[in-house]
Amino acid sequence: MAHIIVVGNEKGGSGKSTTTMHLATALARMGHRVGGLDLDLRQKTFGQYVSNRLRYAAQIDITLQSPNYIELPEIAEADLNPGENLADRRLSSAIEMLEPQSDFILIDCPGSHTRLSQMAHAMANTLITPLNDSFVDFDLLAKIESDGVTVRGPSVYSEMVWNARQLRAQAGLTPLDWIVV
């Protein structure tokens, strides 16, 4: 089974796609088979990077180790089972397609809360959350008092990660490792 690494943070501009790109490229250069998905269906920054990398390598006739990036498959609503969510099916189908030929599957999430992102977090073996060095960005992890020291509680994003951990536990899966960078 492939190790699923999700790069997520509900704040835009934190470096999710850049982190995903560097990690995917590094793992591929180390000889690992790397699959890739981009759940930011509007911008597709990670997907564009992989496409540009492969096009550049072909233009100058060199080999660059790169992830095997695929788009989420289109699925007709008529093909869904009763009560099945379309976003869930698209994500699970993509992972099923990548898994046989991947040691790692990297998933780049959008800077917002979406059903796809929420499901990816629940499927993650490892979650990487890039964070800029500012109190505005730190607020993503916890609600902080105006004194800048006192933690009032978890943020909305931290609660979502906690829920993803609970879903994994209920399914009998190993807990996800959460790395904040």
C-alpha positions as CSV (number, residue, x, y, z in Angstrom):
1,M,0.0,0.0,0.0
2,A,1.2,3.5,-0.8
3,H,2.0,5.9,2.0
4,I,-0.4,8.9,1.5
5,I,1.1,12.3,2.3
6,V,-1.4,15.2,2.3
7,V,-0.2,18.8,2.3
8,G,-3.0,20.8,3.8
9,N,-3.7,24.2,5.4
10,E,-7.0,26.1,5.0
11,K,-5.1,29.3,4.5
12,G,-4.0,30.4,1.0
13,G,-0.4,31.4,0.4
14,S,1.1,29.2,3.0
15,G,3.3,27.2,0.6
16,K,1.3,24.0,0.2
17,S,1.9,23.6,-3.5
18,T,5.6,24.5,-3.2
19,T,6.0,22.0,-0.4
20,T,4.2,19.3,-2.3
21,M,6.3,20.0,-5.4
22,H,9.6,19.8,-3.5
23,L,8.7,16.7,-1.6
24,A,7.3,14.9,-4.7
25,T,10.4,15.7,-6.7
26,A,12.8,14.7,-3.8
27,L,11.1,11.4,-3.3
28,A,11.1,10.7,-7.1
29,R,14.8,11.6,-7.2
30,M,15.5,9.2,-4.3
31,G,14.1,6.4,-6.5
32,H,10.6,6.2,-5.0
33,R,7.5,5.7,-7.2
34,V,5.5,8.9,-6.5
35,G,1.9,9.5,-7.5
36,G,0.4,13.0,-7.3
37,L,-3.0,14.6,-7.0
38,D,-4.0,18.3,-6.9
39,L,-7.3,18.9,-5.1
40,D,-7.3,22.7,-5.9
41,L,-9.5,22.2,-8.9
42,R,-9.4,25.9,-9.9
43,Q,-5.7,26.7,-9.8
44,K,-4.0,23.2,-10.0
45,T,-0.6,24.7,-9.1
46,F,1.0,21.4,-8.4
47,G,-0.5,19.8,-11.5
48,Q,0.8,22.7,-13.6
49,Y,4.2,22.4,-12.1
50,V,4.5,18.7,-13.0
51,S,3.2,19.3,-16.5
52,N,5.7,22.2,-17.1
53,R,8.5,20.0,-15.7
54,L,7.8,17.2,-18.0
55,R,7.3,19.5,-21.0
56,Y,10.6,21.2,-20.3
57,A,12.5,17.9,-20.0
58,A,11.1,16.8,-23.3
59,Q,12.0,20.0,-25.0
60,I,15.7,19.8,-24.0
61,D,15.7,16.0,-24.2
62,I,16.6,15.1,-20.6
63,T,15.1,12.8,-18.0
64,L,13.8,14.5,-14.9
65,Q,12.5,12.2,-12.1
66,S,8.9,13.4,-11.6
67,P,5.8,12.2,-9.9
68,N,3.1,10.4,-11.8
69,Y,0.5,13.1,-11.7
70,I,-3.1,12.4,-12.6
71,E,-6.3,14.4,-12.7
72,L,-9.3,13.3,-10.6
73,P,-11.4,11.1,-12.8
74,E,-14.8,12.3,-14.0
75,I,-17.6,10.1,-12.7
76,A,-21.2,10.2,-13.8
77,E,-23.7,10.7,-11.0
78,A,-25.6,7.7,-12.4
79,D,-22.6,5.5,-11.6
80,L,-22.7,6.3,-7.9
81,N,-24.0,3.9,-5.3
82,P,-27.1,5.1,-3.3
83,G,-25.9,7.6,-0.7
84,E,-22.4,7.8,-2.2
85,N,-20.7,11.2,-2.4
86,L,-19.3,12.2,-5.8
87,A,-16.2,13.9,-4.4
88,D,-15.4,10.9,-2.2
89,R,-15.7,8.6,-5.2
90,R,-13.5,10.7,-7.4
91,L,-10.8,10.9,-4.8
92,S,-10.9,7.2,-3.8
93,S,-10.9,6.2,-7.5
94,A,-7.8,8.3,-8.2
95,I,-6.0,6.8,-5.2
96,E,-7.0,3.3,-6.4
97,M,-5.5,4.2,-9.9
98,L,-2.2,5.5,-8.4
99,E,-1.7,3.0,-5.6
100,P,-0.5,-0.1,-7.6
101,Q,2.4,1.9,-9.1
102,S,3.2,4.2,-6.1
103,D,5.3,4.0,-3.0
104,F,4.0,7.4,-2.0
105,I,0.9,9.4,-3.1
106,L,1.2,13.2,-2.5
107,I,-2.0,15.2,-2.4
108,D,-1.9,19.0,-2.6
109,C,-5.0,20.5,-1.0
110,P,-6.6,23.9,-1.7
111,G,-6.4,26.8,0.8
112,S,-10.0,26.4,1.8
113,H,-12.3,23.8,3.4
114,T,-13.7,21.5,0.8
115,R,-15.2,18.0,0.9
116,L,-12.2,16.7,-1.1
117,S,-9.7,18.2,1.3
118,Q,-11.6,16.9,4.3
119,M,-11.6,13.3,2.8
120,A,-7.9,13.6,1.9
121,H,-7.1,14.5,5.5
122,A,-8.9,11.4,6.7
123,M,-7.0,9.2,4.2
124,A,-3.6,10.7,5.1
125,N,-0.8,8.6,6.7
126,T,1.1,11.8,7.1
127,L,-0.2,15.4,7.1
128,I,2.1,18.2,6.4
129,T,0.9,21.7,7.2
130,P,3.1,24.6,5.9
131,L,2.8,27.7,8.0
132,N,4.2,31.2,7.6
133,D,5.9,32.8,10.5
134,S,3.1,35.1,11.7
135,F,0.4,35.3,14.3
136,V,-2.2,35.5,11.5
137,D,-1.0,32.1,10.2
138,F,-0.5,30.6,13.7
139,D,-4.2,31.3,14.3
140,L,-4.7,28.4,11.9
141,L,-3.6,26.0,14.6
142,A,-5.1,27.5,17.7
143,K,-7.2,30.4,18.9
144,I,-4.8,32.7,20.7
145,E,-5.7,35.5,23.2
146,S,-4.6,39.1,22.3
147,D,-1.6,38.7,24.7
148,G,-0.1,36.4,22.1
149,V,0.6,33.7,24.7
150,T,-2.6,32.2,26.0
151,V,-4.2,29.5,23.9
152,R,-8.0,29.5,24.1
153,G,-8.5,26.3,22.2
154,P,-8.0,24.6,18.9
155,S,-8.8,26.3,15.6
156,V,-11.4,25.2,13.1
157,Y,-8.6,23.6,11.0
158,S,-7.2,21.8,14.1
159,E,-10.6,20.5,14.9
160,M,-11.0,19.2,11.3
161,V,-7.6,17.4,11.7
162,W,-8.8,15.9,15.0
163,N,-11.9,14.7,13.3
164,A,-9.8,13.1,10.5
165,R,-7.7,11.3,13.2
166,Q,-11.0,10.0,14.8
167,L,-12.2,8.7,11.5
168,R,-9.0,6.8,11.0
169,A,-9.2,5.4,14.5
170,Q,-12.8,4.2,13.9
171,A,-11.7,2.5,10.7
172,G,-8.9,0.7,12.5
173,L,-6.1,2.6,10.7
174,T,-2.9,3.9,12.2
175,P,-3.0,7.5,13.5
176,L,-1.9,10.1,11.1
177,D,1.4,11.9,11.7
178,W,0.9,15.7,11.7
179,I,3.9,17.7,10.8
180,V,3.8,21.5,10.9
181,V,6.5,23.2,8.8
